[in-house]
Amino acid sequence: MKPPYEITSDILKLVTSISEKIGEINAKYLNKQSPLLRKQNRIKTIHSSLQIEGNTLSEEQITAIIENKRVIGHPKDIVEVKNAIEVYDSVSLFNPELEKSFLSAHKMLLNNLVEPAGSYRKQGVGIVKGSVVEHIAPPFENVPYLMKDLFEYLKDDDEIPLIKSCVFHYEMEFIHPFLDGNGRMGRLWQSVILMKKYPVFEFLPFETLISKHQKDYYKALSLSDKKGESTLFIQFMLDIVNRSLEELLDYNGRTLKDDDRLDYFRTHGKNEFTRKDYMNLFKEISAATASRDLAKGIMLGFFTKQGDKKTTVYKKT
């Protein structure tokens, strides 16, 4: 069965806006993002996702763990970070439509934290906020069947991937298939679903915005629960994705480095070209910046130069 939700005009506007931004990023800011940006966004994603669940380690401490440096912190927090690093290093290997892959990710994410990791719960659970029971999850006997149906839904090619990712996130949280790690898995698997269609999502730390709007995140889940369908949650998550893409575009525009431009031009630029050709590919830079980039390219042996001033022509080596 298809999970219940409505496609509203606001949802359609957000889908259009997101699609336009993805196109702009692919065209303007390199299908191949810089290694530095990739590392920074991975750290932000891990920090934000775990912070939502109460982890106390900072971005600096997570960076230190990635670099195999000693970190002082609560042992459970350190294990959570190490597990998350392993998961996000392997994220491109997960198949979003395979339940086996989903369970494998949970086993990796919750290794040495819950027993047994990578298995559905065998008891009833509820979510309590303060003294109020916010949500009673379906009986544990139903979990395997509900999750099987949810993965069948993911295989429906008629569904818009952006919407499908949000629906899965909500429905998985509703089913609450694990004793622990449901929030982390919902956010992770939404990223995995989106990455299959749009590789840019590997570089998009939209969990940072969820962390900043944590109350609204839980409110959207709760209101969707009360309505018995995921429309409000879809709209909330698409808005988060849309704003995250805006931040990624702004980030790239501010901080794209000469090494990134040179590396990209060597793959995508003309074999013989002028400074103007170089600037046409990177429209945000000045003539002086382009000249400095090309001089560095010559020094590094990427290009050779012929002619002088207006007659200068560069060739790839």
C-alpha atoms as one frame of an Amber mdcrd trajectory, in Angstrom:
protein
   0.000   0.000   0.000   1.122   3.551  -0.745   1.638   5.519   2.502  -0.953
   8.307   2.928  -0.035  11.898   2.054  -1.149  14.756  -0.194   0.906  16.634
  -2.778   0.103  20.267  -1.990   0.988  23.374  -3.980   3.645  24.211  -1.355
   5.227  20.787  -1.800   5.283  21.202  -5.588   6.906  24.647  -5.256   9.595
  23.209  -2.985  10.260  20.291  -5.359  10.670  22.775  -8.229  12.962  25.029
  -6.194  15.120  22.099  -5.068  15.399  20.755  -8.629  16.508  24.163  -9.895
  19.164  24.444  -7.177  20.488  20.947  -7.873  20.833  21.910 -11.537  22.650
  25.115 -10.609  25.066  23.270  -8.331  25.814  20.641 -10.972  26.378  23.250
 -13.672  28.207  25.897 -11.679  29.960  24.256  -8.780  31.467  21.124 -10.097
  29.970  17.672 -10.021  33.189  16.854  -8.192  33.132  18.808  -4.946  36.397
  19.691  -3.220  37.852  17.131  -0.759  37.908  19.839   1.933  34.197  20.589
   1.478  33.432  16.878   1.539  35.314  16.413   4.817  33.775  19.499   6.452
  30.242  18.509   5.504  30.767  14.936   6.683  31.879  16.266  10.087  28.863
  18.620  10.271  26.487  15.788   9.374  27.884  13.434  12.011  27.944  16.158
  14.661  24.400  17.346  13.971  22.820  13.895  13.737  24.405  12.719  16.980
  23.796  16.033  18.751  20.060  15.597  18.141  20.342  12.288  20.015  22.245
  13.856  22.947  25.876  13.281  21.967  28.105  15.923  23.614  31.216  15.818
  21.399  32.090  18.957  19.405  32.975  19.239  15.721  36.617  19.717  16.780
  36.553  16.465  18.773  34.940  14.600  15.872  37.651  15.958  13.562  40.284
  14.695  15.995  38.713  11.209  16.019  38.714  11.149  12.208  42.419  12.045
  12.322  43.069   9.225  14.838  43.927  11.640  17.635  43.159  10.985  21.286
  39.919  12.544  22.527  38.646  12.867  26.092  34.913  12.326  26.316  32.197
   9.943  27.446  33.029   6.446  26.066  29.500   6.014  24.630  29.768   9.342
  22.770  33.130   8.328  21.281  31.767   4.939  20.140  28.779   6.694  18.526
  31.101   8.999  16.580  33.412   6.178  15.464  30.417   4.163  14.273  28.964
   7.164  12.428  32.307   7.824  10.715  32.369   4.226   9.474  28.781   4.476
   8.226  29.251   7.769   6.365  32.529   6.545   4.860  30.526   3.611   3.464
  27.390   5.553   2.553  27.821   5.215  -1.227  27.800   1.399  -0.870  24.306
   1.191   0.633  21.401   0.293  -1.649  18.377   2.388  -0.580  15.882  -0.183
  -1.856  17.362  -3.192  -0.037  16.152  -3.958   3.482  19.291  -6.048   4.002
  21.430  -2.966   3.297  19.313  -0.925   5.720  19.830  -3.462   8.510  23.547
  -3.606   7.735  23.762   0.186   8.173  21.998  -0.034  11.541  24.373  -2.776
  12.677  27.324  -0.555  11.774  25.787   2.565  13.339  24.800   0.928  16.657
  27.703  -1.531  16.990  28.665  -1.964  20.680  25.782   0.331  21.682  22.709
  -1.938  21.575  22.229  -5.675  21.364  21.502  -6.947  18.893  22.409  -4.164
  16.462  21.056  -4.659  12.943  17.872  -6.415  14.100  14.305  -5.242  14.539
  12.961  -4.850  18.067  11.302  -7.744  19.892   9.251  -5.677  22.335   6.729
  -2.854  22.374   7.986   0.744  22.597   6.576   4.233  23.056   8.024   7.730
  22.789   7.627   9.869  25.906   8.211  13.631  25.985   8.327  14.788  29.585
   5.315  13.108  31.175   3.351  12.820  27.929   3.302   9.738  25.702   3.821
  11.213  22.228   3.698   8.015  20.212   2.959   4.324  20.687   4.768   2.352
  17.989   3.055  -0.571  16.233   3.384  -3.982  17.957   6.784  -5.550  17.406
   5.184  -8.558  15.677   4.079  -6.220  12.856   7.454  -4.528  12.309   8.909
  -6.996   9.726   5.764  -6.799   7.588   5.480  -3.009   7.826   9.144  -2.535
   6.898   8.823  -4.970   3.988   5.893  -2.906   2.653   7.894   0.305   3.107
  10.793  -1.042   1.041   8.341  -2.162  -1.646   7.115   1.444  -1.752  10.707
   2.643  -2.366  10.774   0.565  -5.566   7.862   2.523  -7.055   9.437   4.462
  -9.932   6.309   6.595 -10.350   7.024   8.365  -7.068   9.117  11.578  -7.038
  12.428  10.680  -5.286  12.449  13.901  -3.234   9.001  13.124  -1.845   9.699
   9.408  -1.536  12.720  10.095   0.687  10.598  12.191   3.081   7.797   9.608
   3.168  10.262   6.848   4.044  11.806   9.003   6.778   8.412   9.666   8.375
   7.009   6.144   8.011  10.167   4.587   9.429   9.974   6.885  12.457   6.301
   5.940  12.885   7.057   2.200  12.768  10.050   2.731  15.092  11.577  -0.608
  14.071  14.599  -0.536  16.414  15.060  -0.244  20.152  17.557   2.570  19.521
  18.894   4.559  16.585  15.578   5.182  14.788  16.149   8.941  14.402  19.684
   8.462  13.109  18.541   5.783  10.662  15.615   7.866   9.380  17.885  10.800
   8.568  20.661   8.594   7.185  18.354   6.631   4.901  16.736   9.765   3.529
  20.234  10.852   2.464  20.933   7.425   0.935  17.682   7.554  -1.074  18.462
  11.054  -2.348  22.094  10.230  -3.182  21.005   7.490  -5.578  19.226  10.079
  -7.730  21.270  13.202  -6.903  24.972  12.598  -6.017  25.232  16.150  -4.609
  23.459  14.939  -1.448  26.663  13.213  -0.385  27.983  16.734   0.214  24.852
  18.204   1.776  24.753  18.325   5.592  21.012  19.011   5.847  21.090  17.431
   9.313  22.766  20.646  10.472  19.564  22.562   9.722  17.448  19.840  11.350
  19.595  20.228  14.455  19.047  24.001  14.420  15.277  23.472  14.068  14.996
  20.412  16.275  11.722  21.463  17.941  10.106  22.048  14.549  11.396  18.657
  13.363   9.710  16.828  16.231   6.615  19.019  15.890   6.292  18.060  12.202
   6.569  14.373  13.148   3.990  14.785  15.924   1.480  16.738  13.814   1.761
  14.194  11.000   1.124  11.442  13.569  -2.050  13.184  14.711  -3.270  13.654
  11.124  -2.451  10.063  10.200  -0.441  11.071   7.105   2.963  12.557   6.310
   2.059  15.702   4.320   3.252  18.180   6.971   6.489  16.276   7.521   7.173
  16.127   3.764   6.749  19.893   3.525   9.024  20.473   6.545  11.802  18.216
   5.238  11.665  19.620   1.697  12.014  23.108   3.170  15.074  21.902   5.123
  16.599  20.390   1.964  15.858  23.551  -0.014  17.553  25.790   2.557  20.507
  23.408   2.829  21.038  23.676  -0.932  20.946  27.467  -0.633  23.681  27.285
   2.006  25.737  24.935  -0.167  25.515  27.364  -3.087  26.530  30.254  -0.820
  29.382  28.206   0.658  30.745  27.316  -2.755  30.447  30.887  -3.962  32.427
  32.200  -1.005  35.142  29.614  -0.625  35.888  27.760  -3.877  39.693  27.630
  -3.981  42.189  27.910  -6.834  43.137  24.233  -6.472  39.467  23.249  -6.875
  39.102  25.396 -10.006  42.310  24.113 -11.562  41.440  20.502 -10.803  37.989
  20.899 -12.347  39.272  22.776 -15.421  41.821  20.063 -16.171  38.913  17.619
 -16.558  36.200  19.815 -18.044  37.968  22.709 -19.785  39.249  23.001 -23.357
  42.651  21.544 -24.246  43.662  24.890 -25.769  42.143  27.980 -24.202  42.427
  31.636 -23.255  41.981  33.400 -19.933  38.496  34.382 -21.129  37.626  30.704
 -21.653  38.750  29.991 -18.099  36.630  32.856 -16.737  33.587  31.680 -18.709
  33.667  28.470 -16.687  34.117  30.288 -13.356  31.971  33.374 -13.805  32.317
  34.530 -10.198  36.081  35.245 -10.364  37.886  38.409 -11.538  40.434  38.671
 -14.339  43.219  39.080 -11.778  42.137  35.905  -9.961  42.009  34.012 -13.261
  45.559  35.174 -14.083  46.810  33.997 -10.684  45.092  30.626 -11.124  46.660
  30.122 -14.556  50.099  31.164 -13.344  49.804  28.566 -10.591  48.668  25.989
 -13.154  51.792  26.684 -15.212  54.014  26.437 -12.127  52.426  23.062 -11.252
  52.940  21.820 -14.814  49.229  21.617 -15.677  49.457  24.081 -18.597  51.931
  25.665 -20.983  51.691  29.254 -22.179  52.253  30.759 -25.631  52.056  34.398
 -26.718  51.839  37.513 -24.582  49.078  39.693 -23.110  45.994  39.630 -25.399
  47.466  36.945 -27.650  48.191  34.518 -24.776  47.008  30.963 -25.328  47.266
  28.134 -22.789  47.496  24.413 -23.502  46.943  21.481 -21.189  50.032  19.314
 -20.695
